[in-house]
């Protein structure tokens, strides 16, 4: 089940891209993902603060790819 979104999540962490994560309960979160010491969770820095999200609670990941110049 995780295979569908893990590639996008790994790419976002590696490239420093933000993501929109949709959970199985319909909740959506936007933030910058980072890996931590827990292999079954991802750390997501959002505008409201940092949260840990269990990988098995994630239904879909959309990577936000920035275009244009970086400042």
C-alpha positions, 0 to 999 in steps of 0.5 A, spaced: 500 500 500 505 504 501 509 503 495 504 508 491 506 514 495 513 512 498 517 514 491 514 521 491 515 522 499 522 520 498 523 525 492 520 530 496 525 529 502 531 528 498 530 535 494 527 539 499 520 539 496 514 541 500 508 535 500 501 535 501 499 529 505 492 526 505 490 521 510 485 515 510 480 519 514 480 525 509 485 530 513 490 534 509 496 537 511 501 541 507 509 541 509 516 540 509 517 532 510 524 529 513 525 522 516 527 521 523 529 515 527 522 512 527 522 508 520 514 507 520 513 515 521 515 521 517 516 528 520 512 534 517 514 541 518 507 545 517 505 552 518 502 550 525 508 546 527 511 540 526 507 533 527 509 526 526 505 522 521 505 514 521 506 512 514 500 507 514 495 513 515 497 516 509 493 515 503 496 519 498 502 524 497 502 530 492 509 533 491 509 541 490 515 542 485 517 549 485 518 553 479 522 559 477 528 562 481 530 561 488 531 567 492 
